[in-house]
Amino acid sequence: MGYIEGKNILIEHHPINGTQDRTGSYVNELVQLKVDVIVSPLQSAIRAAKQATKTIPIVMVVASDPVATGLVSSLARPGENVTGVTRLGFELGGKRLELLKEVIPTLTRVEVLLMADSPSSPVAFKEYESTAGTLKIPLQSLVVRRPEPDFDGAFQAAIGRHTSALIAPTFPLFVRYQKRMIDLAIKNRLPLMHEQIDFVEAGGLMSYSANEHESFRRAAAYVDKILKGAKPADLPVERPTKFEFVINLKTAKQIGLTIPQSVLIRADKVIK
């Protein structure tokens, strides 16, 4: 788009690394710097930015429904100073359950890993719950708490309930404990469905999601329009049009799961 960092654009990077306690202070630093645009994929950062400023435009790249979680008034008319892209992380829950059902014909129970204090948790579970009822799959929430989530205990509880598979929404803290979750899933031979491809590339079993790279490219287009004078309230929130189904065949073999050929041929990427 013609921007060269250090010449005609300056980018301030503030990695949060899965912790939430300093999110507000990071956002306040950006507000005090009087940046032209704030960009974030984290709901906590977007909420903090909304509280900190009503004038600086905020571009989001979120996995959830921004209307259901209260980030914008509507997709067509976001209002105020927030707009951007939704990756429909939770709204794709039905498709993920359908794929689990195809991969595991004997599927009898699925549990969704949730954060106890996250406003996204009820929204995430609701999206999966509606399809689970249609597919007649018993669904249960599996809650972990900050600051040090007991994943060992959570996985053992799921196994004790004879759970067939787990689904892990993309909470920031789960990103921080990515390797721990994946290792436990493999150790306990428990299929784990993810909402982002990078979890599968790190050893997770499979994921179905919007194309993440495309989502951030679209976010860059929003920044460009805003820097050229557009108002966030006038820019409708975009929904994704490209989706990816990724399977880690090596992990499937490690947990003793055979992926049907009918499912494999539909995958956009197979990691061997």
C-alpha positions in Angstrom: 0.0 0.0 0.0 3.0 2.3 -0.2 3.9 2.5 3.5 7.5 2.1 4.6 8.1 1.8 8.3 10.4 4.5 9.5 9.8 6.7 6.5 6.1 7.4 6.1 4.7 5.3 8.9 5.8 4.5 12.5 4.5 1.4 14.3 4.5 1.1 18.1 4.6 -2.6 19.0 3.2 -3.6 22.5 3.2 -7.4 22.9 1.0 -8.6 25.8 2.1 -12.2 25.6 -1.0 -13.7 27.1 -1.2 -11.6 30.2 -4.1 -9.3 30.9 -3.0 -7.3 34.0 -1.1 -4.7 32.0 -3.4 -4.3 29.0 -4.9 -1.1 30.3 -1.5 0.5 30.9 -0.2 -0.5 27.4 -3.3 1.1 25.9 -2.9 4.2 27.9 0.7 4.6 26.7 -0.5 4.5 23.1 -3.2 7.1 23.9 -0.7 9.4 25.5 1.5 9.0 22.4 -1.5 10.3 20.4 -1.2 7.5 17.8 -3.4 7.8 14.7 -4.8 4.3 14.9 -4.8 1.5 17.5 -4.8 -2.1 16.1 -5.4 -5.3 18.1 -6.7 -8.8 17.9 -7.4 -8.9 21.6 -10.8 -8.1 23.0 -9.3 -7.0 26.3 -7.1 -4.4 24.5 -10.0 -3.2 22.4 -12.3 -2.8 25.4 -9.5 -0.9 27.2 -8.9 1.3 24.2 -12.7 2.1 24.0 -12.6 3.2 27.6 -9.4 5.2 27.2 -10.3 7.2 24.1 -13.4 8.2 22.1 -11.4 9.9 19.3 -8.5 7.6 18.3 -9.7 5.0 15.7 -9.5 1.4 16.8 -9.1 -1.4 14.2 -9.9 -4.9 15.5 -9.2 -8.4 14.2 -11.3 -10.5 16.5 -12.2 -14.2 16.5 -15.7 -13.6 18.0 -18.9 -11.8 17.0 -18.1 -8.2 17.9 -21.8 -7.4 18.2 -22.5 -10.2 20.6 -19.5 -9.2 22.7 -20.4 -5.5 22.7 -17.5 -4.2 20.8 -19.6 -2.6 18.1 -23.3 -1.7 17.6 -23.7 -3.6 14.4 -21.5 -5.0 11.6 -23.0 -2.6 9.0 -22.9 0.5 11.3 -20.2 -0.1 13.9 -20.6 3.3 15.4 -18.2 5.2 17.7 -14.5 4.7 17.0 -14.2 0.9 16.5 -14.3 -1.1 13.2 -12.3 -3.9 11.6 -12.5 -7.6 10.8 -14.2 -10.5 12.5 -12.7 -13.9 11.9 -15.9 -15.7 13.1 -13.9 -17.9 15.4 -16.9 -18.9 17.5 -19.5 -18.7 14.7 -17.6 -21.5 12.9 -18.2 -23.8 15.9 -20.9 -25.8 14.1 -18.5 -26.7 11.3 -15.9 -27.8 13.8 -18.3 -30.1 15.5 -19.4 -31.6 12.2 -15.8 -32.3 11.3 -15.2 -33.9 14.7 -18.2 -36.1 14.1 -16.9 -37.2 10.7 -13.4 -37.9 12.1 -14.7 -39.7 15.1 -17.8 -41.6 14.2 -18.1 -42.9 17.8 -18.2 -39.3 19.2 -20.3 -39.3 22.3 -19.2 -36.3 24.3 -17.4 -33.0 23.5 -16.1 -30.5 26.0 -15.2 -26.8 25.3 -12.3 -25.3 27.1 -13.3 -21.9 28.5 -11.8 -19.2 30.7 -13.7 -18.6 33.9 -13.5 -14.7 33.8 -13.6 -14.1 30.0 -16.7 -12.3 28.6 -16.2 -14.3 25.4 -16.7 -17.7 27.2 -20.6 -17.6 27.2 -20.6 -16.5 23.6 -18.2 -19.3 22.6 -20.2 -22.0 24.4 -23.5 -20.8 23.0 -22.2 -21.1 19.4 -21.1 -24.7 19.9 -24.2 -25.6 21.9 -26.7 -24.9 19.2 -25.1 -27.2 16.7 -24.3 -29.9 19.3 -28.1 -30.1 19.9 -28.8 -30.6 16.2 -26.1 -33.3 15.9 -27.2 -34.8 19.2 -23.8 -34.5 20.7 -23.6 -34.0 24.5 -21.6 -30.8 25.1 -20.1 -29.6 28.3 -17.9 -26.6 29.3 -14.5 -27.3 30.8 -13.5 -24.2 32.8 -9.9 -23.2 33.8 -9.0 -20.1 35.8 -6.2 -17.5 35.9 -3.5 -16.9 36.6 -2.1 -20.4 36.3 -4.8 -22.6 34.7 -4.8 -26.2 35.8 -4.8 -27.9 32.4 -3.6 -31.1 34.0 -6.7 -31.3 36.2 -9.0 -30.2 33.4 -7.8 -32.9 31.0 -8.0 -35.6 33.8 -11.6 -34.5 34.5 -12.5 -34.8 30.9 -11.0 -38.2 30.6 -12.9 -39.3 33.8 -16.1 -38.3 32.1 -15.2 -40.4 29.0 -15.0 -37.3 26.8 -14.4 -38.1 23.1 -12.8 -34.8 22.1 -12.0 -31.2 23.3 -12.4 -27.9 21.5 -10.0 -25.1 22.5 -11.2 -21.5 21.6 -8.4 -19.0 21.0 -8.2 -17.2 24.3 -5.0 -15.2 24.8 -4.0 -17.3 27.8 -4.4 -20.5 25.7 -1.9 -19.1 23.2 0.6 -18.6 26.1 0.0 -22.2 27.2 -0.2 -23.6 23.7 2.6 -26.3 24.0 1.2 -27.4 27.4 -2.3 -28.0 26.0 -1.0 -29.8 23.0 1.4 -32.0 25.0 -1.4 -33.0 27.3 -3.8 -33.8 24.5 -1.2 -36.1 22.9 -0.2 -37.7 26.2 -3.8 -38.5 27.0 -4.7 -39.5 23.4 -7.5 -37.0 23.4 -8.5 -35.3 20.1 -8.2 -31.5 20.3 -9.9 -29.2 17.8 -8.5 -25.6 17.5 -9.7 -22.3 16.1 -6.3 -21.2 14.7 -4.0 -22.9 12.3 -0.8 -22.1 14.3 -2.0 -24.5 17.0 -2.1 -27.3 14.5 1.3 -26.3 13.1 2.6 -26.6 16.7 1.2 -30.1 17.1 -2.5 -29.8 17.6 -4.8 -32.2 15.8 -6.8 -30.0 13.5 -8.4 -26.6 13.0 -11.1 -24.9 10.9 -10.9 -21.2 10.7 -10.9 -18.1 8.7 -7.6 -17.4 6.8 -5.7 -15.5 9.5 -3.2 -13.9 7.1 -6.0 -12.6 4.9 -7.8 -11.2 8.0 -4.8 -9.1 9.0 -4.2 -8.0 5.4 -7.8 -6.7 5.5 -7.1 -4.9 8.8 -4.2 -3.1 7.0 -6.7 -1.9 4.4 -8.8 -0.4 7.3 -5.7 1.4 8.6 -4.9 2.8 5.2 -8.5 4.2 4.8 -8.4 5.7 8.2 -5.1 7.4 7.7 -6.5 8.8 4.5 -9.4 10.4 6.4 -12.2 7.7 6.7 -14.1 7.5 10.0 -14.4 4.1 11.7 -18.1 4.6 12.2 -18.5 4.7 8.4 -16.6 1.5 7.7 -18.6 -1.7 8.1 -17.0 -4.6 9.9 -15.9 -7.3 7.4 -16.6 -11.0 7.7 -14.1 -13.5 6.3 -14.6 -15.1 2.9 -11.6 -17.5 2.9 -11.5 -20.5 5.3 -8.9 -23.2 6.1 -9.3 -26.8 7.3 -5.9 -28.1 8.5 -5.1 -31.6 9.8 -1.9 -32.7 11.6 -1.6 -36.3 10.5 1.5 -36.9 12.6 -0.5 -36.0 15.7 -3.4 -38.2 14.6 -1.1 -41.2 14.5 0.4 -40.3 17.9 -3.1 -40.5 19.5 -4.1 -43.5 17.6 -6.7 -41.8 15.4 -7.3 -42.7 11.8 -8.5 -39.8 9.7 -11.0 -41.0 7.0 -9.9 -40.4 3.4 -13.1 -38.5 2.8 -12.1 -36.0 5.3 -8.4 -35.8 4.3 -9.2 -34.9 0.7 -11.2 -31.9 1.9 -8.3 -30.5 4.0 -6.6 -27.3 2.7 -3.4 -28.4 4.4 -2.2 -31.8 5.8 0.8 -31.8 8.1 2.7 -35.1 8.0 
